[in-house]
Amino acid sequence: MNQLILLREIYTAHPCRTLPNAFWKTAANIRKSSLVVTRSSGEDPSALAIWEGERLMAFWCSDPAALPLKQAEIEAVSFALVHETALPLFARDNFAVRRPYFRLVHAGGIENTLCPPGFAFERFNPEVDIDAVVRLIRASYDNTRVNPEIVKAWMDHPVYDPDLWLWVIDVDSGEKAGLGIAERDPQVPEASLEWIQVLPTFRGRGLGKAIVTELLRRVSGSVKFTTVAGELENVHQPERLYRQCGFTGEDVWWLLSDKV
């Protein structure tokens, strides 16, 4: 079976366990990667590995007896995205960076959440809003490297959908208070939330939940599920927001790197 078709079948059944990110991000480079899937019994996979040289782009294993890589190959890895179930296979001392990420999925009903009073959704204008996206993201996160060229590159993604870029505006002042960016992949079909941020001065007013719910509404009926990932130890606790919006799951992925 074609690698891409096999991976899509496995991912569609268990998206958050199979990959650490939205399907299209791995699919875009699958021809340059090696994919190994093992099954200890039945049809459900017991392990999966995708790697490019010394970089392990996804690794999951529920049965040590069905290990898809030799231990020597694992020890040679310089970078890895590893599901928590397989983390004990990777020696702690081999990596300078060990960072956990939650991975959640939404496949249920959508709560009808409107913008709080005094705020409204506004369509993103790619002709004039690029710099505003950069400013808002930089003001919302510490040490971000987002710049206009990076934002423009997002619009070249094969899953770019202009209807899934939206602002939340303070009606009285006209200030852009928050931003939501999602992507839609028809080949799964899947939506993924990529950027959800609210300026610090506007937090605590329900704007984050309004953005997430509005994006879920816009993809409703066109995808099987929506996924999201984020830093598990983020001080702003984004996981709590997504769970309040109906996302579920217990999958945790670890980024391991021998370089800071």
PAZAPA-4460 file (N, C-alpha, C; in steps of 0.05 Angstrom, whole numbers, plus 32768, in hexadecimal, padded with zeros to 4 digits):
% residues 260
    n_x    n_y    n_z   ca_x   ca_y   ca_z    c_x    c_y    c_z   seq   type   mol
   8011   7FE8   8000   8000   8000   8000   8012   8019   8000     1      M     A
   8009   802D   7FF1   8017   8047   7FF1   801A   8052   800D     2      N     A
   8033   805D   8013   8038   8067   802E   8024   807C   8037     3      Q     A
   801D   808E   8025   800B   80A4   802C   7FEF   8099   8032     4      L     A
   7FE6   8086   8023   7FCB   807B   8027   7FCB   806C   8042     5      I     A
   7FE0   805C   8047   7FE1   804D   8060   7FE1   8060   8078     6      L     A
   7FF2   8075   8076   7FF3   8088   808D   7FD9   8096   8091     7      L     A
   7FCC   809D   807C   7FB2   80AB   807E   7F9D   8099   808B     8      R     A
   7F9D   8080   8084   7F8A   806D   8091   7F8E   806A   80AF     9      E     A
   7FA7   8068   80B7   7FAE   8066   80D3   7FA8   807F   80E2    10      I     A
   7FAE   8096   80D5   7FAA   80B0   80E1   7F8C   80B6   80E5    11      Y     A
   7F7C   80B0   80D1   7F60   80B5   80D3   7F53   80A6   80EA    12      T     A
   7F5D   808E   80F0   7F52   807E   8106   7F5B   8089   8121    13      A     A
   7F74   8092   8123   7F7F   809B   813D   7F92   80B3   8137    14      H     A
   7F87   80CB   8131   7F98   80E1   8129   7FAC   80EA   813E    15      P     A
   7FA4   80ED   8157   7FB6   80F8   816B   7FCB   80E4   8174    16      C     A
   7FC5   80CB   8172   7FD9   80B6   8179   7FED   80B2   8162    17      R     A
   7FE4   80B5   8149   7FF4   80AE   8132   800A   80C2   812C    18      T     A
   8003   80DC   812D   8016   80F1   8125   8015   8108   8139    19      L     A
   802B   8117   813C   802C   812D   814F   8021   8147   8144    20      P     A
   8018   8147   812B   800E   815F   811E   7FF9   8157   810A    21      N     A
   7FED   816B   80FD   7FD9   8167   80E8   7FE5   8155   80D2    22      A     A
   7FD4   8144   80C6   7FDD   8131   80B2   7FEC   813D   809B    23      F     A
   7FE3   8153   8090   7FF0   815E   8078   800D   8165   807D    24      W     A
   8015   816C   8095   8030   8175   809B   8044   815D   8097    25      K     A
   803B   8145   809E   804B   812E   809A   8049   8124   807D    26      T     A
   8030   8125   8072   802B   811C   8057   803C   812B   8043    27      A     A
   8041   8145   8048   8050   8155   8035   806C   814B   8030    28      A     A
   8077   813D   8045   8093   8134   8043   8095   8115   8043    29      N     A
   807F   8107   803F   807F   80EA   8042   8091   80DD   802D    30      I     A
   8094   80E9   8016   80A5   80DC   8001   80C3   80DD   8009    31      R     A
   80CA   80EF   801A   80E6   80F1   8024   80EA   80E1   803D    32      K     A
   80D5   80D4   8047   80D6   80C7   8061   80D3   80A9   805E    33      S     A
   80DA   809B   8074   80D6   807E   8075   80C0   8079   808A    34      S     A
   80AD   8068   8083   8096   8062   8094   8097   8044   809A    35      L     A
   8095   803D   80B4   8093   8021   80BC   807C   801F   80CF    36      V     A
   806A   800C   80CA   8053   8007   80DB   8054   7FE9   80E2    37      V     A
   8051   7FE3   80FC   8051   7FC7   8105   8036   7FC1   8113    38      T     A
   802E   7FA8   8111   8016   7F9F   811D   801C   7F85   812D    39      R     A
   8016   7F86   8147   801C   7F6E   8157   8005   7F5A   8155    40      S     A
   7FED   7F64   8151   7FD5   7F52   814E   7FBE   7F62   8143    41      S     A
   7FAD   7F56   8133   7F96   7F64   8128   7F9F   7F78   8114    42      G     A
   7F8D   7F8B   810E   7F91   7F9F   80FA   7F9C   7FBA   8104    43      E     A
   7F97   7FBF   811E   7F9F   7FD9   8129   7FBE   7FDA   812D    44      D     A
   7FCB   7FEE   8123   7FE9   7FF0   8126   7FF1   7FF1   8143    45      P     A
   8008   7FE4   8149   8013   7FE5   8164   802B   7FF8   8165    46      S     A
   8035   8000   814E   804C   8013   814E   804E   8020   8132    47      A     A
   805A   8038   8133   805D   8047   811A   8076   8058   811D    48      L     A
   8086   805A   8107   809E   806B   8107   80A0   8078   80EC    49      A     A
   80A6   8092   80EC   80AB   80A1   80D4   80C5   80B0   80D8    50      I     A
   80D9   80AC   80C8   80F2   80BA   80CC   8100   80C3   80B3    51      W     A
   8110   80D8   80B6   8120   80E3   80A1   813D   80E4   80AB    52      E     A
   814D   80D2   80A3   8169   80D1   80AC   816A   80CC   80CA    53      G     A
   8175   80DF   80D9   8177   80DD   80F6   8160   80EB   8104    54      E     A
   814C   80F4   80F5   8135   8103   8100   811D   80F1   80FF    55      R     A
   8112   80EC   8116   80FA   80DB   8119   80E2   80ED   811B    56      L     A
   80D2   80EE   8105   80BD   8102   8103   80A3   80F9   8111    57      M     A
   80A0   80DF   8117   808A   80D5   8127   8091   80B9   8130    58      A     A
   808C   80B3   8149   8092   8099   8154   807D   8092   8169    59      F     A
   8070   807B   8165   805C   8072   8178   805F   8054   817B    60      W     A
   805D   804A   8193   8060   802D   8197   8052   8025   81B1    61      C     A
   803E   8014   81AE   8030   800A   81C6   8039   7FEE   81CE    62      S     A
   8048   7FE1   81BD   8051   7FC5   81C3   806F   7FC3   81BD    63      D     A
   8080   7FC2   81D2   809D   7FC0   81CF   80A6   7FA9   81BD    64      P     A
   8095   7F94   81BC   809C   7F7D   81AC   8099   7F83   818E    65      A     A
   808B   7F99   8188   8086   7FA0   816C   8095   7FBA   8165    66      A     A
   80AC   7FBE   8171   80BC   7FD6   816D   80C3   7FDA   814F    67      L     A
   80BC   7FF0   8143   80C2   7FF4   8126   80DE   7FFB   8120    68      P     A
   80EE   8003   8134   810A   8009   8130   811C   7FFA   8143    69      L     A
   8134   7FF5   813B   8147   7FE8   814E   8150   7FFD   8163    70      K     A
   8158   7FF3   817A   8160   8005   818F   8178   8016   8187    71      Q     A
   818A   800A   8177   81A1   801A   816D   8198   8031   815B    72      A     A
   8183   802D   814C   8178   8042   813B   816C   8058   814C    73      E     A
   815E   8050   8161   8152   8064   8173   8168   8075   8180    74      I     A
   817D   8068   8189   8193   8076   8197   81A2   808A   8185    75      E     A
   819F   8086   816A   81AD   8097   8157   819D   80B0   8150    76      A     A
   8184   80B1   8159   8173   80C7   8152   817C   80E1   815F    77      V     A
   817D   80F7   8150   8184   8111   815B   816C   8123   8160    78      S     A
   8156   811C   8154   813D   812B   8157   8126   8118   8155    79      F     A
   8112   811A   8166   80FC   8107   8165   80E2   8114   8170    80      A     A
   80CC   810C   8163   80B1   8113   816D   80A5   80F8   8176    81      L     A
   80A2   80F4   8190   809D   80DA   819B   8083   80DB   81AC    82      V     A
   8071   80C8   81A7   8059   80C5   81B7   8062   80BC   81D3    83      H     A
   8053   80C5   81E7   805A   80C0   8203   805D   80A2   8209    84      E     A
   804D   8092   81FB   804E   8075   8200   806A   8069   81F9    85      T     A
   8079   8077   81E7   8093   806C   81DF   80AA   807C   81EB    86      A     A
   80A4   8090   81FC   80BA   80A0   8207   80CF   8091   8216    87      L     A
   80C8   807C   8226   80DC   806D   8235   80F2   8060   8223    88      P     A
   80ED   805E   8209   8101   8052   81F8   8118   8065   81F1    89      L     A
   8114   807F   81F8   8128   8093   81F1   8136   809D   820B    90      F     A
   8150   8099   820B   8160   80A0   8222   815F   80BE   8228    91      A     A
   8159   80C6   8240   8156   80E2   8247   8170   80F2   8242    92      R     A
   8187   80E6   8248   81A0   80F4   8246   81A8   80FA   8229    93      D     A
   819A   80EF   8215   81A2   80F3   81F9   8197   810D   81EE    94      N     A
   8186   811B   81FC   8178   8132   81F1   817A   814A   8204    95      F     A
   8181   8161   81F8   8182   817A   8207   8167   8186   820A    96      A     A
   8154   817F   81F8   8139   818A   81F9   8126   8173   81FB    97      V     A
   8113   8174   820E   80FD   8161   8211   80E4   8171   8217    98      R     A
   80D3   8175   8203   80BD   8187   8206   80A2   8179   81FF    99      R     A
   808F   8178   8212   8076   8169   820C   8060   817B   81FF   100      P     A
   8051   816F   81EE   803B   817D   81E0   8021   816C   81E2   101      Y     A
   800B   8179   81E9   7FF1   816B   81E9   7FE7   8169   81CC   102      F     A
   7FD6   8156   81C7   7FCA   8152   81AC   7FAD   814A   81B1   103      R     A
   7F9A   815B   81A8   7F7E   8156   81AD   7F6E   8156   8193   104      L     A
   7F56   814A   8195   7F45   8148   817E   7F28   8150   8185   105      V     A
   7F1B   815C   8172   7EFF   8163   8175   7EEE   8156   815F   106      H     A
   7EDB   8146   8166   7ECA   8139   8153   7EAD   8139   815A   107      A     A
   7EA6   8149   816E   7E8A   8149   8178   7E7B   8162   8170   108      G     A
   7E66   8168   8180   7E56   817F   817A   7E64   8199   8180   109      G     A
   7E58   81AF   8177   7E64   81C9   817A   7E52   81DB   818B   110      I     A
   7E5E   81E6   819F   7E4F   81F9   81B0   7E4C   8213   81A1   111      E     A
   7E34   821F   81A2   7E2F   8238   8194   7E39   824F   81A5   112      N     A
   7E52   8257   81A2   7E5E   826C   81B2   7E63   8285   81A0   113      T     A
   7E55   829A   81A6   7E59   82B3   8197   7E6F   82C4   81A3   114      L     A
   7E77   82D8   8194   7E8B   82EB   819F   7E7E   82F9   81B8   115      C     A
   7E8E   82FD   81CD   7E84   830C   81E4   7E7B   8328   81DB   116      P     A
   7E69   8334   81EA   7E60   834F   81E3   7E77   8363   81E0   117      P     A
   7E75   8373   81CB   7E8A   8387   81C6   7EA0   837D   81B3   118      G     A
   7E9E   8364   81AA   7EB1   8359   8198   7EA3   834C   8180   119      F     A
   7EB2   834A   816A   7EA6   833E   8151   7EBC   8331   8141   120      A     A
   7EB4   831D   8132   7EC7   830F   811F   7ECB   8321   8106   121      F     A
   7EE2   8320   80FC   7EE8   832F   80E3   7EF9   831E   80D1   122      E     A
   7EF4   831E   80B7   7F03   830E   80A4   7F20   8318   80A1   123      R     A
   7F32   8305   809F   7F4E   830B   809A   7F52   8315   807D   124      F     A
   7F61   832A   807A   7F66   8335   805F   7F84   8330   8058   125      N     A
   7F8A   831D   8047   7FA6   8316   8042   7FB6   832D   8034   126      P     A
   7FA7   8340   8029   7FB4   8356   801B   7FC0   836B   802F   127      E     A
   7FB4   836D   8047   7FBD   8383   8059   7FC2   837A   8075   128      V     A
   7FBC   8360   807C   7FBC   8358   8098   7FD5   8348   80A1   129      D     A
   7FE8   8344   808F   7FFF   8333   8096   800E   833E   80AE   130      I     A
   8015   8358   80AD   8024   8364   80C3   8014   8363   80DD   131      D     A
   7FFA   8366   80DB   7FEA   8366   80F3   7FEA   834A   8100   132      A     A
   7FEB   8335   80F0   7FED   831A   80FA   8008   8317   810A   133      V     A
   801D   8320   80FE   8038   831E   810B   8038   832D   8125   134      V     A
   802D   8345   8126   802D   8355   813E   801C   8348   8154   135      R     A
   8005   833D   814D   7FF4   8331   8161   8001   8317   816D   136      L     A
   800C   8307   815B   8019   82EE   8165   8031   82F5   8177   137      I     A
   8041   8308   816F   8058   8310   817F   8050   831B   819A   138      R     A
   803A   832A   819A   8030   8335   81B3   8023   8320   81C5   139      A     A
   801B   830A   81B9   800D   82F5   81C9   8020   82E0   81D4   140      S     A
   8037   82DC   81C7   804A   82C7   81CF   8066   82D3   81D3   141      Y     A
   8074   82C8   81E6   8090   82D0   81EA   80A2   82C1   81D8   142      D     A
   80B7   82CE   81CD   80CC   82C2   81BE   80C3   82B4   81A4   143      N     A
   80AD   82BE   8198   80A5   82B3   817F   80B5   82BE   8168   144      T     A
   80B9   82AE   8153   80C9   82B6   813C   80B8   82BC   8124   145      R     A
   809F   82BF   8127   808D   82C4   8110   8094   82DF   8103   146      V     A
   8094   82E0   80E9   8099   82F8   80D9   8087   82F8   80C1   147      N     A
   8086   830E   80B2   8073   830F   809B   8078   82F8   8086   148      P     A
   8091   82F1   8081   8097   82DC   806E   808B   82C1   8077   149      E     A
   808D   82BB   8091   8082   82A2   809C   8064   82A2   8099   150      I     A
   8057   82B8   80A0   803A   82B9   809D   8031   82B6   8080   151      V     A
   803F   82C3   806D   8038   82BF   8051   803B   82A2   8049   152      K     A
   8050   8295   8053   8054   8279   804C   803D   8267   8056   153      A     A
   8030   826E   806C   8019   825F   8075   8003   825F   8060   154      W     A
   8000   8274   8051   7FEC   8276   803D   7FF2   8266   8024   155      M     A
   800B   825C   8022   8013   824A   800C   800E   822D   8013   156      D     A
   8006   8227   802C   8001   820B   8034   7FEB   8200   8023   157      H     A
   7FEC   81E6   801C   7FD6   81DA   800C   7FBC   81D9   801B   158      P     A
   7FBC   81DD   8035   7FA4   81DC   8045   7F9A   81F8   804D   159      V     A
   7FA6   820D   8041   7F9E   8228   8047   7F81   822D   803F   160      Y     A
   7F71   8239   8051   7F55   8240   804C   7F51   825C   8058   161      D     A
   7F4D   8270   8047   7F49   828B   8051   7F32   828F   8063   162      P     A
   7F1E   827D   8061   7F06   827F   8073   7F0D   8277   8090   163      D     A
   7F24   826A   8094   7F2C   8261   80AE   7F42   8273   80BB   164      L     A
   7F44   828B   80B1   7F55   82A0   80BD   7F41   82B6   80C6   165      W     A
   7F41   82BC   80E0   7F2E   82D0   80E9   7F39   82E0   8100   166      L     A
   7F2F   82F9   8101   7F36   830B   8117   7F1E   830D   812A   167      W     A
   7F25   8314   8143   7F10   831E   8156   7F17   833B   815B   168      V     A
   7F04   834C   8156   7F08   8369   8157   7EF9   8375   816F   169      I     A
   7F06   8388   817D   7EF8   8398   8191   7EE8   83AC   8181   170      D     A
   7ECE   83AA   8183   7EBC   83BB   8173   7EC0   83D9   8177   171      V     A
   7EC3   83E1   8190   7EC6   83FD   8197   7EDF   840A   818C   172      D     A
   7EF6   83FC   8190   7F0F   8407   8188   7F19   83FE   816D   173      S     A
   7F0E   83E8   8163   7F17   83DD   8149   7F31   83CD   814C   174      G     A
   7F3B   83CA   8164   7F54   83BC   8169   7F50   839E   8164   175      E     A
   7F64   8392   8158   7F64   8375   8154   7F6C   8368   816F   176      K     A
   7F5A   835A   817B   7F5E   834F   8196   7F67   8332   8196   177      A     A
   7F61   8323   8180   7F67   8307   817F   7F68   82FD   8162   178      G     A
   7F73   82E6   815F   7F77   82DA   8144   7F74   82BC   8145   179      L     A
   7F67   82B1   8131   7F65   8294   812E   7F6D   828C   8112   180      G     A
   7F7D   8277   8111   7F85   826C   80F7   7F82   824E   80F8   181      I     A
   7F73   8243   80E5   7F70   8226   80E3   7F75   821E   80C6   182      A     A
   7F79   8204   80C2   7F7E   81F9   80A7   7F6B   81E2   80A2   183      E     A
   7F65   81DD   8089   7F52   81C7   8082   7F5F   81B6   806D   184      R     A
   7F61   819C   8073   7F6D   8188   8061   7F58   8175   8057   185      D     A
   7F4F   8178   803E   7F39   8168   8033   7F41   814B   802F   186      P     A
   7F5B   8144   802E   7F62   8128   8029   7F5D   8116   8041   187      Q     A
   7F5B   8121   8059   7F56   810F   8070   7F39   8108   8074   188      V     A
   7F26   811B   8076   7F29   8138   8078   7F2B   8141   8096   189      P     A
   7F3C   8155   809A   7F43   815E   80B5   7F46   817C   80B5   190      E     A
   7F3E   8189   80CB   7F45   81A5   80D0   7F59   81A5   80E7   191      A     A
   7F6A   81B9   80E8   7F7D   81BB   80FE   7F7F   81D8   8106   192      S     A
   7F7E   81DD   8120   7F82   81F8   812B   7F9F   81FD   812D   193      L     A
   7FA9   8213   8121   7FC5   8219   8120   7FCD   8230   8133   194      E     A
   7FBE   8246   8132   7FC3   825D   8143   7FAA   8268   814F   195      W     A
   7FA9   8268   8169   7F93   8274   8178   7F9F   8286   818D   196      I     A
   7F9D   82A0   818A   7FA9   82B1   819D   7F97   82CA   81A2   197      Q     A
   7F99   82D3   81BB   7F8B   82EB   81C3   7F9F   82FD   81D1   198      V     A
   7F9F   8317   81CB   7FB1   832A   81D7   7FAE   8329   81F6   199      L     A
   7FC4   832C   8205   7FC3   832A   8222   7FAE   833D   822E   200      P     A
   7FAB   8355   8223   7F98   8368   822E   7F7B   8361   822A   201      T     A
   7F76   834D   8219   7F5A   8345   8214   7F54   8328   821E   202      F     A
   7F67   831C   822C   7F62   8301   8236   7F4E   8301   824D   203      R     A
   7F43   82E9   8251   7F2F   82E6   8267   7F13   82EF   8260   204      G     A
   7F0E   82F4   8247   7EF3   82FD   823F   7EE5   82E9   822D   205      R     A
   7EF0   82D2   822A   7EE3   82BD   8219   7EE9   82BF   81FC   206      G     A
   7EFD   82CF   81F4   7F03   82D2   81D7   7F10   82B9   81CC   207      L     A
   7F21   82AC   81DB   7F2E   8294   81D1   7F1A   827E   81CB   208      G     A
   7F07   827A   81DD   7EF2   8266   81D9   7EE1   826E   81C1   209      K     A
   7EDB   8287   81BE   7ECB   8290   81A7   7ED9   828A   818C   210      A     A
   7EF3   828F   818C   7F02   828A   8173   7F02   826D   816C   211      I     A
   7F09   825C   8180   7F0A   823F   817B   7EEF   8235   8172   212      V     A
   7ED9   823D   817F   7EBF   8233   8178   7EB6   823D   815C   213      T     A
   7EBD   8255   8155   7EB7   825F   813B   7EC5   824F   8125   214      E     A
   7EDE   8249   812A   7EED   8239   8116   7EE1   821D   8113   215      L     A
   7ED9   8211   812A   7ECC   81F7   8129   7EB2   81F8   8119   216      L     A
   7EA4   820E   811D   7E8B   8211   810E   7E90   8213   80F0   217      R     A
   7EA5   8221   80E8   7EAB   8225   80CC   7EB4   820B   80BE   218      R     A
   7EBF   81F8   80CD   7EC8   81DF   80C0   7EB3   81C9   80C3   219      V     A
   7E9F   81CE   80D3   7E8B   81BA   80D9   7E7E   81B0   80BF   220      S     A
   7E7C   8195   80BD   7E70   8189   80A5   7E83   8184   808F   221      G     A
   7E9B   818F   8090   7EAF   818B   807A   7EC7   817B   8082   222      S     A
   7EC9   8174   809C   7EDF   8164   80A6   7ED5   814E   80B9   223      V     A
   7EE5   8139   80BD   7EDE   8124   80D0   7EE5   812C   80EC   224      K     A
   7EFA   813C   80EF   7F03   8144   8109   7F15   815C   8107   225      F     A
   7F1A   816A   811D   7F2C   8180   811F   7F41   817A   8134   226      T     A
   7F5A   817F   812F   7F6F   817A   8142   7F7E   8193   814A   227      T     A
   7F8B   8191   8161   7F9B   81A8   816A   7FB2   819D   817B   228      V     A
   7FC8   81AB   817C   7FDF   81A3   818C   7FEA   81BC   8199   229      A     A
   7FF7   81B9   81B0   8003   81D0   81BE   8015   81C7   81D4   230      G     A
   8025   81DA   81DE   8038   81D4   81F3   8029   81CC   820D   231      E     A
   8030   81B5   8218   8022   81AC   8230   8028   81BD   8248   232      L     A
   8040   81C9   8249   8048   81D9   8260   8046   81F7   825B   233      E     A
   8037   81FF   8247   8033   821B   8241   8025   8229   8259   234      N     A
   8030   8240   8262   8025   824D   8279   8009   8257   8275   235      V     A
   8001   825B   825B   7FE6   8265   8255   7FD1   824E   8255   236      H     A
   7FDA   8235   8257   7FC9   821D   8259   7FB5   821C   8242   237      Q     A
   7FBF   821B   8229   7FAC   821A   8212   7F9C   8200   8212   238      P     A
   7FA7   81EA   821D   7F98   81D1   821D   7F7D   81D4   822B   239      E     A
   7F7C   81E4   8240   7F63   81E8   824F   7F4E   81F5   823D   240      R     A
   7F57   8209   822D   7F44   8216   821A   7F38   8202   8207   241      L     A
   7F49   81F1   81FB   7F3F   81DE   81E7   7F2D   81CA   81F3   242      Y     A
   7F33   81C1   820B   7F21   81AE   8218   7F06   81BB   821E   243      R     A
   7F06   81D4   8225   7EED   81E2   822A   7EDC   81E4   8211   244      Q     A
   7EEA   81E2   81FA   7EDC   81E4   81E0   7ED5   81C9   81D5   245      C     A
   7ED9   81B4   81E4   7ED0   8199   81DC   7EE5   8187   81D0   246      G     A
   7EFF   8190   81D1   7F15   817E   81C8   7F1A   8169   81DD   247      F     A
   7F22   8151   81D4   7F27   813C   81E7   7F41   812D   81DF   248      T     A
   7F4A   811B   81F2   7F61   810A   81ED   7F75   810C   8203   249      G     A
   7F87   80F9   8203   7F9C   80F8   8218   7FB8   80F4   820B   250      E     A
   7FBA   80F8   81F1   7FD3   80F3   81E4   7FE7   810A   81E9   251      D     A
   7FFF   8102   81EF   8015   8115   81F4   802D   810D   81E3   252      V     A
   8038   8120   81D4   804F   811C   81C4   8067   812B   81CF   253      W     A
   807E   8120   81CC   8097   812D   81D6   80A9   8135   81C0   254      W     A
   80B3   814D   81C0   80C7   8156   81AE   80E2   8151   81BC   255      L     A
   80F3   8141   81B0   810D   813B   81BA   8122   8145   81A6   256      L     A
   8136   8154   81B0   814B   815E   819F   8166   815E   81AE   257      S     A
   817B   8158   819F   8195   8159   81AD   81A1   8175   81AB   258      D     A
   8193   8188   819F   819B   81A3   819D   8186   81B6   81A9   259      K     A
   818E   81CA   81B8   817C   81DD   81C4   8172   81F0   81AE   260      V     A
***
